[in-house]
Amino acid sequence: MVTDTISILKQSHQRSWSKVKAIIKELEFHIFPPNLDFRAADEANSDEDRVGGINSASGKMKDAAQKSFKTSKNTVEETAKSAAEVVGGTMHKTAGKVKEDLSDKDESEAEL
């Protein structure tokens, strides 16, 4: 650590106050390294983070897949309902037109 500090002093061509700041920052990083674990403290230390646990990567992926499946299932069910309504309405209209055509044909034959 001392040799690193000395090398910083030799390489630095800044004013003396800037050199002091640089040395203090370097020492601070050696004493208090940055925390690279950005998870919450309770999440990082919980027992559920083990493989297959609720907060593990595989557990989160499983939960996301289940939510996606439920959403897809609901979408398919709603689409099937609306398609059934459309087909039912079309069948009733077609049946009405066929009846009208048959009744018109019977009337035209009766007139002859």
TORSEMI-505833 format. One line per field, with one value per residue: residue in one letter; x, y, z of N, C-alpha, C, O in turn. Coordinates in pm, 1 decimal, m for minus. Example, Ala and Ser with C-alpha at 12.3 -4.5 7.8 and 13.67 -1.06 7.14 Angstrom:
BEGIN
residu <- c(a, s) .
neast <- c(1319.0, 1285.0) .
nnorth <- c(m569.0, m225.0) .
nup <- c(780.0, 708.0) .
caeast <- c(1230.0, 1367.0) .
canorth <- c(m450.0, m106.0) .
caup <- c(780.0, 714.0) .
ceast <- c(1320.0, 1290.0) .
cnorth <- c(m330.0, 3.0) .
cup <- c(780.0, 787.0) .
oeast <- c(1423.6, 1340.9) .
onorth <- c(m331.9, 113.8) .
oup <- c(846.5, 803.9) .
This chain:
BEGIN
residu <- c(m, v, t, d, t, i, s, i, l, k, q, s, h, q, r, s, w, s, k, v, k, a, i, i, k, e, l, e, f, h, i, f, p, p, n, l, d, f, r, a, a, d, e, a, n, s, d, e, d, r, v, g, g, i, n, s, a, s, g, k, m, k, d, a, a, q, k, s, f, k, t, s, k, n, t, v, e, e, t, a, k, s, a, a, e, v, v, g, g, t, m, h, k, t, a, g, k, v, k, e, d, l, s, d, k, d, e, s, e, a, e, l) .
neast <- c(84.1, 197.3, 392.2, 230.7, 116.7, 340.9, 414.6, 199.5, 242.4, 483.3, 404.7, 216.0, 167.3, 47.3, m82.0, 7.2, m210.0, m400.5, m262.0, m266.2, m540.7, m576.6, m422.6, m560.4, m808.0, m724.2, m630.7, m871.2, m1019.3, m870.0, m911.2, m1192.2, m1347.2, m1550.2, m1892.5, m2000.2, m2224.3, m2539.5, m2781.7, m3052.8, m2984.3, m3122.1, m3215.8, m2981.0, m2870.7, m3051.8, m3187.3, m3322.9, m3197.0, m3057.7, m2990.1, m3267.9, m3435.0, m3680.9, m3591.8, m3378.6, m3209.3, m3315.3, m3555.2, m3683.4, m3707.1, m3876.2, m4106.7, m4166.5, m4216.2, m4444.9, m4628.2, m4635.8, m4743.6, m5000.2, m5105.2, m5102.8, m5280.2, m5520.5, m5553.4, m5590.4, m5828.4, m6009.3, m5996.1, m6102.9, m6365.4, m6460.7, m6436.5, m6619.6, m6857.3, m6869.2, m6882.7, m7120.8, m7306.5, m7279.7, m7370.3, m7642.3, m7729.1, m7680.6, m7853.4, m8097.0, m8097.0, m8101.5, m8352.4, m8513.6, m8453.2, m8553.6, m8824.1, m8887.2, m8846.7, m9046.1, m9273.0, m9244.8, m9276.3, m9535.3, m9674.4, m9647.9) .
nnorth <- c(m118.9, 119.3, 148.0, 178.5, 424.9, 589.8, 564.0, 690.2, 951.4, 1008.2, 988.0, 1181.2, 1510.1, 1721.9, 1991.8, 2025.5, 2001.3, 1864.0, 1629.4, 1531.3, 1487.9, 1285.4, 1082.6, 1036.7, 946.7, 710.5, 561.9, 542.2, 378.1, 145.8, 82.3, 91.2, m79.8, m51.9, m155.6, m400.3, m549.5, m500.7, m570.3, m563.3, m560.6, m748.7, m921.2, m1018.7, m1162.4, m1357.7, m1685.9, m1792.1, m1756.0, m1963.3, m2222.7, m2268.7, m2145.6, m1898.6, m1635.4, m1679.2, m1686.3, m1884.2, m1931.7, m1685.4, m1676.6, m1893.5, m1803.0, m1581.0, m1713.1, m1860.3, m1651.0, m1541.5, m1756.9, m1772.7, m1525.9, m1559.1, m1773.4, m1656.8, m1466.1, m1627.8, m1756.7, m1538.8, m1456.2, m1681.4, m1673.8, m1430.5, m1493.8, m1703.5, m1566.6, m1399.7, m1587.7, m1715.5, m1502.8, m1454.9, m1697.8, m1687.8, m1468.2, m1567.0, m1787.9, m1654.7, m1516.9, m1732.0, m1840.8, m1626.3, m1619.8, m1871.2, m1837.2, m1626.9, m1758.0, m1953.8, m1785.9, m1667.4, m1891.1, m1956.8, m1745.6, m1790.1) .
nup <- c(0.0, 72.9, m121.7, m345.7, m285.6, m288.0, m555.6, m673.8, m588.2, m722.4, m990.0, m1014.8, m1118.9, m1010.8, m809.2, m461.2, m279.1, m430.0, m462.9, m202.6, m168.8, m359.8, m247.8, m8.8, m108.2, m235.0, m15.6, 122.2, m51.7, m25.2, 243.6, 279.4, 65.4, m234.0, m232.0, m432.0, m451.3, m528.9, m428.9, m189.3, 162.8, 326.7, 133.3, 21.6, 227.9, 296.2, 359.1, 153.0, m85.7, m184.2, m427.8, m629.3, m451.5, m344.3, m395.8, m561.1, m880.5, m1049.4, m919.6, m948.9, m1226.2, m1266.5, m1138.4, m1301.0, m1542.2, m1475.3, m1429.1, m1685.2, m1826.3, m1708.7, m1790.1, m2068.8, m2091.0, m1999.0, m2201.0, m2428.2, m2356.0, m2346.6, m2612.8, m2739.5, m2640.4, m2752.0, m3022.7, m3041.1, m2992.2, m3216.9, m3426.4, m3357.3, m3385.9, m3661.5, m3764.8, m3690.8, m3844.2, m4100.4, m4102.9, m4086.2, m4332.0, m4511.0, m4453.9, m4534.9, m4806.4, m4886.0, m4825.5, m4997.8, m5240.3, m5230.2, m5238.4, m5489.7, m5656.9, m5593.4, m5703.8, m5971.7) .
caeast <- c(0.0, 287.5, 455.6, 128.3, 103.7, 460.6, 408.4, 101.7, 309.1, 582.7, 338.8, 129.0, 233.0, m52.8, m46.3, 22.0, m341.4, m460.2, m191.0, m317.4, m674.2, m562.1, m372.6, m671.1, m905.0, m663.8, m634.7, m1011.7, m1057.8, m804.8, m971.2, m1335.7, m1370.9, m1691.0, m1979.2, m2047.7, m2348.6, m2642.1, m2907.2, m3083.2, m2911.2, m3201.8, m3224.6, m2850.0, m2837.3, m3160.1, m3164.5, m3397.9, m3116.5, m2993.0, m3037.1, m3407.6, m3511.9, m3773.7, m3520.6, m3268.3, m3236.4, m3406.2, m3686.5, m3744.4, m3744.1, m3991.6, m4220.6, m4198.5, m4275.4, m4581.4, m4710.6, m4652.3, m4835.9, m5135.4, m5148.5, m5130.6, m5401.4, m5634.0, m5568.0, m5648.5, m5968.7, m6087.3, m6002.8, m6197.0, m6501.3, m6502.3, m6452.8, m6745.6, m6966.8, m6872.4, m6931.1, m7263.5, m7381.7, m7276.2, m7458.2, m7781.7, m7756.6, m7685.6, m7977.2, m8206.9, m8093.0, m8144.1, m8498.3, m8574.9, m8438.0, m8647.5, m8962.1, m8901.9, m8854.7, m9178.2, m9370.2, m9234.9, m9332.2, m9680.6, m9729.3, m9650.7) .
canorth <- c(0.0, 234.3, 163.5, 236.1, 566.6, 658.0, 569.5, 794.8, 1079.9, 1027.2, 1004.9, 1297.6, 1639.3, 1819.8, 2070.3, 1943.6, 1972.7, 1760.3, 1506.2, 1485.0, 1434.3, 1159.2, 983.9, 1004.8, 862.6, 579.6, 493.2, 512.5, 260.9, 28.0, 50.6, 67.9, m105.7, m32.3, m273.0, m427.7, m624.4, m397.3, m620.2, m516.9, m639.7, m864.0, m1014.2, m1079.2, m1251.3, m1450.1, m1828.0, m1831.9, m1731.7, m2086.0, m2269.4, m2310.3, m2068.3, m1800.0, m1518.2, m1715.3, m1655.3, m1984.2, m1910.5, m1567.3, m1714.0, m1982.1, m1718.1, m1502.8, m1804.2, m1890.6, m1532.3, m1531.2, m1862.5, m1733.3, m1416.9, m1618.0, m1854.6, m1564.1, m1405.9, m1729.3, m1777.3, m1422.1, m1460.9, m1787.7, m1624.9, m1331.9, m1563.2, m1778.4, m1469.5, m1355.2, m1699.6, m1734.0, m1395.2, m1477.6, m1811.3, m1642.8, m1384.3, m1654.5, m1866.6, m1563.6, m1491.2, m1854.0, m1849.4, m1524.2, m1664.3, m1980.9, m1786.0, m1551.6, m1854.7, m2013.0, m1687.3, m1650.3, m2010.8, m1951.5, m1646.3, m1845.4) .
caup <- c(0.0, 78.3, m253.3, m434.8, m251.8, m335.6, m702.2, m708.2, m567.5, m826.9, m1119.5, m1013.2, m1138.9, m971.2, m691.4, m340.8, m220.4, m514.0, m430.0, m73.7, m195.5, m431.6, m151.5, 83.3, m181.9, m255.8, 113.9, 152.2, m130.2, 32.2, 373.9, 259.2, m77.5, m271.2, m227.5, m566.9, m440.7, m526.7, m373.3, m54.9, 262.1, 368.8, 20.6, 1.5, 339.3, 328.4, 332.8, 34.2, m204.3, m229.6, m558.7, m629.3, m354.4, m398.8, m444.5, m649.8, m1021.4, m1106.0, m858.4, m1011.7, m1363.2, m1257.1, m1106.3, m1420.7, m1641.2, m1432.2, m1454.8, m1829.7, m1866.7, m1666.6, m1877.9, m2200.0, m2078.3, m1993.8, m2333.4, m2518.2, m2317.6, m2389.8, m2758.7, m2775.6, m2611.0, m2851.5, m3150.2, m3034.4, m3006.7, m3356.8, m3508.1, m3325.0, m3451.1, m3805.8, m3795.0, m3681.7, m3960.3, m4218.4, m4094.7, m4120.8, m4476.2, m4580.0, m4437.2, m4620.3, m4945.8, m4909.4, m4826.0, m5122.4, m5348.7, m5221.7, m5282.7, m5636.5, m5719.9, m5573.4, m5794.1, m6106.6) .
ceast <- c(88.3, 353.8, 357.3, 115.4, 223.5, 458.5, 307.7, 165.3, 409.5, 516.8, 259.1, 210.5, 136.4, m1.3, m49.4, m113.3, m413.3, m393.1, m242.2, m455.8, m665.6, m515.1, m483.3, m774.1, m851.5, m666.5, m776.6, m1058.7, m993.1, m871.4, m1118.1, m1363.2, m1519.3, m1766.8, m2037.9, m2174.5, m2461.5, m2777.1, m2929.3, m3017.1, m2990.5, m3214.0, m3092.2, m2818.7, m2943.2, m3124.1, m3230.4, m3319.1, m3044.5, m3054.8, m3179.7, m3493.7, m3596.5, m3698.5, m3402.1, m3307.4, m3334.0, m3546.4, m3759.0, m3788.1, m3867.7, m4117.3, m4263.4, m4263.8, m4419.0, m4674.4, m4738.3, m4751.7, m4979.4, m5190.1, m5185.0, m5259.4, m5525.2, m5659.2, m5633.3, m5795.4, m6055.8, m6101.6, m6102.1, m6341.0, m6547.9, m6520.2, m6583.5, m6864.8, m6980.5, m6928.9, m7079.2, m7350.0, m7388.5, m7367.5, m7604.9, m7819.0, m7770.2, m7813.9, m8096.6, m8212.2, m8140.5, m8295.7, m8568.0, m8567.6, m8536.0, m8790.5, m8987.6, m8918.1, m8992.7, m9285.0, m9365.7, m9291.2, m9486.5, m9744.0, m9737.7, m9766.0) .
cnorth <- c(124.8, 256.8, 218.6, 385.1, 645.2, 669.5, 674.2, 931.9, 1109.2, 1056.5, 1133.9, 1426.0, 1751.6, 1899.2, 1981.9, 1908.7, 1863.9, 1626.1, 1446.9, 1424.0, 1298.8, 1049.4, 941.7, 916.3, 721.5, 497.4, 453.9, 389.9, 133.5, m14.4, 13.5, 42.9, m87.9, m164.7, m293.1, m510.5, m524.3, m446.2, m559.3, m611.0, m762.6, m967.2, m1087.2, m1182.5, m1355.9, m1593.6, m1872.4, m1811.2, m1855.9, m2130.6, m2320.6, m2234.6, m1962.7, m1682.6, m1552.0, m1683.4, m1755.9, m1969.4, m1792.7, m1598.4, m1802.7, m1900.4, m1636.0, m1589.7, m1838.7, m1772.3, m1516.9, m1634.8, m1825.6, m1623.4, m1470.1, m1698.7, m1765.3, m1501.0, m1503.0, m1751.4, m1661.8, m1419.6, m1565.9, m1743.5, m1527.2, m1395.7, m1640.9, m1684.8, m1424.5, m1465.1, m1723.6, m1628.8, m1413.5, m1592.3, m1769.3, m1556.9, m1469.6, m1737.1, m1779.6, m1535.9, m1612.4, m1867.3, m1748.8, m1566.5, m1776.9, m1930.2, m1703.8, m1646.3, m1920.9, m1915.2, m1668.3, m1769.4, m2008.9, m1852.6, m1702.0, m1938.7) .
cup <- c(0.0, m56.7, m355.5, m411.3, m303.3, m487.4, m748.5, m694.4, m678.0, m960.9, m1126.6, m1028.2, m1102.1, m851.8, m568.2, m278.9, m300.4, m488.7, m299.4, m91.5, m262.9, m336.9, m56.6, 15.1, m201.0, m126.6, 151.5, 74.8, m78.6, 161.4, 359.2, 111.6, m109.8, m267.8, m367.0, m568.4, m422.9, m476.9, m235.7, 45.3, 304.5, 257.6, 1.1, 108.7, 368.7, 292.1, 204.2, m93.9, m253.6, m360.8, m546.5, m530.5, m422.8, m461.6, m534.6, m793.4, m1082.4, m1047.7, m920.9, m1154.5, m1363.0, m1230.1, m1227.8, m1527.4, m1604.4, m1457.1, m1603.5, m1880.5, m1830.0, m1756.8, m2015.4, m2197.6, m2076.5, m2130.1, m2430.1, m2484.8, m2364.1, m2541.8, m2805.0, m2750.6, m2717.6, m2988.5, m3152.5, m3050.6, m3151.9, m3445.9, m3482.7, m3391.8, m3601.1, m3845.2, m3790.1, m3801.8, m4086.2, m4219.2, m4131.1, m4269.7, m4555.1, m4570.2, m4527.4, m4767.3, m4978.3, m4913.5, m4952.0, m5240.8, m5349.6, m5271.2, m5434.6, m5709.6, m5708.4, m5668.6, m5937.5, m6117.0) .
oeast <- c(56.6, 369.8, 395.6, 104.3, 207.9, 496.3, 328.2, 144.6, 419.9, 565.8, 238.1, 309.8, 143.7, 108.5, m105.1, m130.5, m481.0, m458.2, m259.1, m484.6, m739.4, m562.3, m498.0, m822.5, m925.0, m700.0, m799.9, m1130.5, m1052.1, m886.9, m1164.1, m1399.3, m1604.5, m1711.7, m2116.8, m2227.8, m2478.4, m2875.8, m2835.6, m2996.3, m2933.1, m3221.6, m3091.5, m2747.8, m2924.8, m3040.7, m3198.1, m3368.3, m2976.8, m3160.5, m3208.7, m3614.7, m3585.4, m3736.5, m3332.0, m3423.8, m3424.1, m3645.4, m3879.8, m3893.3, m3954.3, m4221.9, m4382.8, m4356.2, m4505.6, m4787.6, m4849.7, m4834.2, m5070.7, m5306.8, m5286.7, m5338.7, m5623.8, m5774.4, m5722.3, m5878.2, m6165.2, m6207.7, m6177.5, m6429.4, m6659.6, m6609.7, m6651.4, m6962.9, m7091.8, m7013.4, m7154.9, m7454.8, m7493.0, m7435.1, m7683.7, m7928.7, m7859.4, m7876.2, m8187.9, m8320.5, m8211.5, m8360.8, m8669.4, m8663.9, m8595.1, m8870.0, m9097.1, m8995.5, m9050.5, m9378.6, m9469.4, m9349.7, m9557.7, m9857.7, m9825.9, m9788.4) .
onorth <- c(223.9, 370.6, 296.8, 462.8, 755.2, 772.9, 739.5, 1019.1, 1223.3, 1139.5, 1188.6, 1446.7, 1861.9, 1875.6, 1872.2, 1796.8, 1779.6, 1521.7, 1325.5, 1318.7, 1206.8, 935.9, 823.0, 820.4, 624.1, 379.0, 345.8, 306.3, 25.8, m133.8, m83.8, 136.0, m106.6, m270.9, m211.1, m539.5, m468.5, m372.8, m509.8, m728.6, m870.8, m1087.1, m1205.6, m1279.7, m1436.5, m1618.2, m1978.8, m1845.1, m1851.3, m2081.2, m2406.1, m2256.7, m1940.1, m1635.1, m1461.6, m1657.0, m1718.4, m1991.7, m1797.8, m1552.5, m1788.9, m1924.4, m1622.7, m1545.4, m1845.8, m1791.2, m1483.5, m1605.2, m1844.6, m1626.7, m1430.7, m1692.9, m1794.2, m1484.3, m1464.5, m1763.6, m1684.2, m1384.7, m1542.6, m1772.6, m1537.9, m1356.4, m1644.2, m1720.3, m1412.7, m1438.6, m1749.1, m1660.7, m1389.8, m1585.4, m1810.2, m1570.8, m1447.6, m1754.4, m1825.5, m1531.7, m1598.0, m1901.8, m1780.6, m1550.7, m1778.2, m1975.3, m1709.5, m1617.9, m1942.1, m1956.9, m1654.9, m1752.0, m2052.3, m1873.4, m1663.4, m1997.7) .
oup <- c(m65.8, m100.9, m442.5, m506.1, m356.4, m542.4, m850.8, m778.8, m723.1, m1037.5, m1234.9, m958.5, m1156.1, m801.5, m573.0, m230.5, m241.5, m492.3, m288.2, m34.6, m227.2, m344.6, m27.2, 75.2, m184.9, m127.9, 205.8, 129.6, m86.4, 186.9, 419.0, 39.6, m22.9, m296.9, m413.8, m675.5, m314.5, m481.8, m173.0, 15.5, 317.3, 284.3, m32.6, 82.7, 459.9, 205.0, 151.4, m201.5, m356.2, m400.1, m462.8, m525.6, m543.3, m568.6, m580.0, m823.3, m1157.4, m1117.3, m943.5, m1199.0, m1449.3, m1290.4, m1254.8, m1595.5, m1691.7, m1501.6, m1643.7, m1967.0, m1910.4, m1795.7, m2072.5, m2291.6, m2144.4, m2170.2, m2506.1, m2575.1, m2416.0, m2593.6, m2899.4, m2831.2, m2768.1, m3063.4, m3255.1, m3116.0, m3203.3, m3531.4, m3576.3, m3448.1, m3661.6, m3947.9, m3875.4, m3855.8, m4168.0, m4324.0, m4199.8, m4328.0, m4654.7, m4668.9, m4589.6, m4842.5, m5086.3, m4996.0, m5008.0, m5332.2, m5456.3, m5339.5, m5499.5, m5816.5, m5798.9, m5711.0, m6014.3, m6222.7) .
